Amino acid sequence: MCLQTADTVEEAAEEEDHAADEFTHLQTHRCTGKALSMAWNGPQSAVLLGLTNNVLETLRISPAEGDEDAPALQLESSLSLELCGHRTGVRALAVAQDDSMFLSLSNEAVKVWSASTARCVRTIASGYGLCGFFLAGNEHVLIGTKEGQLELYNIQLGEQAQTMDAHSGAVYGLALRPDNQGCVSCSADKSLRFFDIKFVKGAETSVSLVEQPDRATELPDELLAVCFSANGHPAEHGPKI
């Protein structure tokens, strides 16, 4: 009969091979996004990484040279491929009034695209866009955000021209008035808000959004969509069902 004591069991466990004995951490590489997949290229000692932000990154690995205190490996990002689309889901699309451009919205940017070439011509950092449209002249876009703001952007300058805290809930719908001089927004806060769009001619056209507080309308349900009738009379709205 062979009896094992706690000491002999512990000694046997210490003699077993462990992963920590076989693998040694050499160096850490920080990617621009979380890595979802990878493929190893043995002949070139390179790895292809697929990241969550729509980027493919090639990382070349080679032995370090020179200083003994330097890391044992040299990591070099030799090639990356970035898609020109959004990093996250597209929440809304809108076409310019002359059909020359269209815009797309997501939670990180407004992107303006050429309709003829399908290439992105402008990317502007923004709030979480849920709806939007081009203003008359196609030099500005107005978007409604998940945070309840209306954000006005100058396409040519690629910058924000105005922001307004219009609602206390997500802005689900925007509609341009038929005369192009105003708009209406609807929101999760169960309200409609009406605005005038002021165009000022000068060295360059400036645009501003002015609310009509006396026309604000409260309704019993969350509002998901809104539009004007053809004659510009009161808006039709779609409640949450």
C-alpha positions as CSV (number, residue, x, y, z in Angstrom):
1,M,0.0,0.0,0.0
2,C,1.2,3.5,-0.9
3,L,0.1,6.4,1.1
4,Q,0.4,10.0,0.0
5,T,0.7,12.8,2.4
6,A,-0.1,16.4,1.8
7,D,3.6,17.2,1.4
8,T,4.1,14.5,-1.3
9,V,1.0,15.7,-3.2
10,E,2.3,19.2,-3.1
11,E,5.7,18.1,-4.3
12,A,4.2,16.2,-7.2
13,A,2.1,19.2,-8.2
14,E,5.2,21.3,-8.2
15,E,7.0,18.8,-10.5
16,E,4.2,19.0,-13.1
17,D,4.6,21.2,-16.2
18,H,2.7,24.5,-16.1
19,A,1.9,26.9,-18.9
20,A,3.8,29.6,-17.1
21,D,6.9,27.4,-17.4
22,E,6.5,27.0,-21.2
23,F,5.4,30.5,-22.2
24,T,7.2,33.8,-21.5
25,H,5.6,37.2,-22.0
26,L,7.8,39.2,-24.3
27,Q,6.0,42.3,-25.3
28,T,2.5,43.9,-25.6
29,H,1.0,45.6,-28.7
30,R,-1.8,48.1,-28.3
31,C,-4.3,48.0,-31.2
32,T,-6.6,50.9,-32.2
33,G,-9.6,48.7,-31.4
34,K,-10.5,45.4,-29.9
35,A,-9.2,42.5,-31.9
36,L,-11.9,40.1,-33.1
37,S,-9.9,37.8,-35.3
38,M,-6.3,37.0,-36.4
39,A,-4.4,35.1,-39.0
40,W,-0.7,34.1,-38.8
41,N,1.7,34.4,-41.8
42,G,4.6,32.2,-40.9
43,P,7.0,32.9,-43.9
44,Q,6.8,36.6,-43.2
45,S,6.5,36.4,-39.4
46,A,3.5,38.7,-39.5
47,V,0.0,38.6,-38.1
48,L,-3.2,40.1,-39.6
49,L,-5.6,41.5,-37.1
50,G,-9.3,42.2,-37.6
51,L,-10.5,45.0,-35.2
52,T,-13.9,46.1,-34.1
53,N,-13.5,49.6,-35.6
54,N,-13.5,48.2,-39.2
55,V,-9.7,48.3,-39.4
56,L,-7.4,45.5,-40.7
57,E,-3.9,45.8,-39.2
58,T,-0.8,43.9,-40.2
59,L,1.8,43.5,-37.4
60,R,5.3,42.3,-38.4
61,I,7.3,40.5,-35.7
62,S,11.1,40.3,-35.8
63,P,13.9,39.8,-33.2
64,A,15.1,42.9,-31.5
65,E,18.7,44.1,-32.2
66,G,21.1,46.2,-30.2
67,D,20.5,47.0,-26.5
68,E,20.2,43.9,-24.3
69,D,17.7,45.8,-22.1
70,A,15.4,46.3,-25.0
71,P,12.4,44.0,-25.6
72,A,13.2,40.7,-27.1
73,L,10.9,41.3,-30.1
74,Q,10.4,44.2,-32.4
75,L,6.7,44.8,-33.3
76,E,6.0,47.0,-36.4
77,S,2.6,47.9,-37.8
78,S,3.5,47.6,-41.5
79,L,0.1,48.1,-43.1
80,S,-3.5,49.0,-42.1
81,L,-6.7,49.2,-44.1
82,E,-9.4,51.4,-42.8
83,L,-12.9,51.4,-44.3
84,C,-14.3,54.8,-45.1
85,G,-17.6,54.0,-43.6
86,H,-18.8,54.3,-40.0
87,R,-17.2,52.5,-37.1
88,T,-20.7,51.7,-35.7
89,G,-24.2,51.0,-37.1
90,V,-25.7,53.6,-39.5
91,R,-28.9,55.0,-37.9
92,A,-30.2,57.4,-40.6
93,L,-29.7,58.5,-44.3
94,A,-30.8,61.6,-46.1
95,V,-30.4,62.8,-49.7
96,A,-29.5,66.4,-50.7
97,Q,-32.2,68.4,-52.4
98,D,-30.3,68.4,-55.7
99,D,-29.5,64.6,-55.4
100,S,-25.7,65.4,-55.6
101,M,-24.9,64.1,-52.1
102,F,-26.3,62.1,-49.2
103,L,-25.5,61.9,-45.5
104,S,-25.2,59.0,-43.1
105,L,-25.4,59.2,-39.3
106,S,-24.1,57.0,-36.5
107,N,-23.0,57.4,-32.9
108,E,-19.7,59.0,-33.7
109,A,-19.9,61.1,-36.9
110,V,-21.8,62.7,-39.7
111,K,-20.5,61.5,-43.1
112,V,-21.3,63.3,-46.4
113,W,-21.0,61.2,-49.6
114,S,-20.9,62.0,-53.3
115,A,-23.8,60.4,-55.0
116,S,-22.0,60.1,-58.3
117,T,-18.8,58.4,-57.0
118,A,-20.1,56.9,-53.7
119,R,-17.0,58.3,-52.0
120,C,-17.0,60.0,-48.6
121,V,-16.2,63.7,-49.1
122,R,-16.6,64.9,-45.5
123,T,-16.5,63.4,-42.0
124,I,-17.5,65.5,-39.0
125,A,-17.5,64.3,-35.4
126,S,-21.0,64.5,-33.9
127,G,-23.3,63.3,-31.2
128,Y,-25.3,60.1,-31.6
129,G,-27.3,61.0,-34.7
130,L,-30.7,59.5,-35.2
131,C,-32.2,61.6,-37.9
132,G,-31.2,64.6,-40.1
133,F,-31.5,66.4,-43.4
134,F,-29.8,68.9,-45.8
135,L,-30.8,72.5,-45.5
136,A,-31.6,74.6,-48.6
137,G,-28.4,75.2,-50.6
138,N,-26.9,71.9,-49.4
139,E,-24.1,73.7,-47.5
140,H,-25.5,72.7,-44.0
141,V,-27.0,69.7,-42.4
142,L,-29.2,69.5,-39.3
143,I,-29.3,66.3,-37.2
144,G,-31.2,65.2,-34.1
145,T,-29.3,63.2,-31.5
146,K,-30.0,60.5,-28.9
147,E,-29.0,63.0,-26.2
148,G,-31.9,65.3,-27.3
149,Q,-29.9,67.9,-29.1
150,L,-30.2,69.5,-32.5
151,E,-26.8,70.0,-34.1
152,L,-26.2,72.2,-37.2
153,Y,-23.1,71.5,-39.3
154,N,-21.4,73.5,-42.0
155,I,-20.3,71.0,-44.6
156,Q,-17.8,73.2,-46.4
157,L,-16.0,74.1,-43.2
158,G,-16.4,70.7,-41.7
159,E,-17.4,72.1,-38.3
160,Q,-20.4,72.5,-36.0
161,A,-22.2,75.8,-36.5
162,Q,-24.8,75.6,-33.7
163,T,-26.1,73.2,-31.1
164,M,-29.3,73.4,-29.2
165,D,-30.8,71.4,-26.3
166,A,-34.1,70.9,-27.9
167,H,-35.5,67.9,-26.0
168,S,-35.0,66.0,-22.8
169,G,-35.1,62.7,-24.7
170,A,-33.8,61.2,-27.9
171,V,-34.8,63.1,-31.1
172,Y,-36.4,60.4,-33.3
173,G,-37.7,62.5,-36.1
174,L,-37.0,65.8,-38.0
175,A,-38.9,67.3,-40.9
176,L,-38.1,70.3,-43.1
177,R,-40.9,72.7,-43.7
178,P,-42.0,72.8,-47.4
179,D,-40.8,76.4,-47.8
180,N,-37.3,75.4,-46.5
181,Q,-37.5,78.2,-43.8
182,G,-38.3,76.0,-40.8
183,C,-38.5,72.5,-39.3
184,V,-40.1,70.4,-36.6
185,S,-38.7,67.7,-34.3
186,C,-40.3,64.9,-32.4
187,S,-38.8,63.1,-29.4
188,A,-39.0,60.4,-26.8
189,D,-39.9,63.2,-24.3
190,K,-43.4,63.2,-25.9
191,S,-43.2,66.6,-27.5
192,L,-43.0,68.4,-30.8
193,R,-40.8,71.5,-31.2
194,F,-40.9,74.0,-34.1
195,F,-38.0,76.0,-35.4
196,D,-37.3,78.8,-37.9
197,I,-34.2,78.5,-40.1
198,K,-32.6,81.9,-40.5
199,F,-30.3,82.5,-43.5
200,V,-28.1,85.5,-43.4
201,K,-26.3,86.5,-46.6
202,G,-22.9,88.1,-46.5
203,A,-19.3,87.2,-47.3
204,E,-20.6,83.7,-46.7
205,T,-24.0,82.4,-45.9
206,S,-24.6,81.8,-42.2
207,V,-27.5,79.8,-40.9
208,S,-29.1,79.7,-37.4
209,L,-31.9,77.8,-35.8
210,V,-34.5,79.8,-33.8
211,E,-37.1,78.0,-31.7
212,Q,-40.8,78.9,-31.7
213,P,-41.6,78.2,-28.1
214,D,-45.3,79.1,-28.4
215,R,-45.8,76.3,-30.9
216,A,-44.4,73.5,-28.7
217,T,-46.8,70.7,-28.4
218,E,-46.9,68.0,-25.7
219,L,-48.5,64.6,-26.5
220,P,-49.3,61.5,-24.5
221,D,-46.9,59.1,-26.1
222,E,-43.3,59.0,-27.3
223,L,-43.0,60.2,-30.9
224,L,-41.0,58.2,-33.4
225,A,-41.6,60.1,-36.7
226,V,-43.0,63.4,-38.0
227,C,-43.7,65.1,-41.3
228,F,-45.3,68.2,-42.8
229,S,-48.4,68.2,-45.0
230,A,-47.7,69.5,-48.5
231,N,-49.1,73.0,-47.7
232,G,-47.0,73.3,-44.6
233,H,-49.8,73.0,-42.2
234,P,-49.7,71.2,-38.8
235,A,-47.3,68.2,-38.8
236,E,-48.4,64.6,-38.8
237,H,-46.7,62.6,-36.1
238,G,-46.4,58.9,-35.3
239,P,-46.6,57.8,-31.6
240,K,-44.9,54.8,-30.1
241,I,-47.2,51.8,-30.3
